[in-house]
């Protein structure tokens, strides 16, 4: 609770840093921040063509009125909260050397900036997803559970961001290694395929994967299938454990940040 209390105390500063990060990403672009909408729409159109018309794939939870690419988009939106945060985390502290060298600055909020930006993009993705579900007549009340169901992913992203941001200060190669590992995790998680398609020998790993559980839970909420709350609680517990461990490691390493930078 003390960790989250410190984050809440610096919420205004964190919000300004997230706003700055999002705006800088689209500064100079012809359409500006409108790309927040255009990017997921383009991605959605590509998925609709490739998986809906080329592969003509189907999902076990899929109904006759819900296309395959909608369920795929659900998994990608969930995973991207983790993937975008972790991929950018090695430079989240190293990219602000002036802030690190200021004693009064709360350095611990810097790794949360990529997470905030990822959540901003996720909100727009969910709006597009909701519009698609309304279009196909598949929007259900369980859709309102998505902010709760994604909590394990957020906790896991926070912990890994604290870990990797600290390592990124001392090991510059992390900026090259982490995106590759995130890409591997994307294909090792049930984003492009259902967890039920995994061979039985690996089912145990997927059943206890803190990334797989929220992806499947959110997909079940969208399709109206039962949500495995026991598994979700397990994923949330793992996420909280990773978050606390990451915070401890970050605090233990922060005294050497100024010298390393």
Secondary structure by P-SEA (a helix, b strand, c coil): caaaaaaaaaaaaaaaaaaaaaaaaacccccccaaaaaaaaaaaaaaaaacccccccccccccccccaaaaaaaaaaaaaaaaaaaaacccccccccccccccccccccccaaaaaaaaaaaaaaaaaaaaaaaaacccccccccccccaaaaaaaaaaaaaaaaaaaaccccccccaaaaaaaaaaacccccccccccccaaaaaaacaaaaaaaaaaaaaaccccaaaaaaaaaaaaaaaaaaaaaaaaaccccccccc
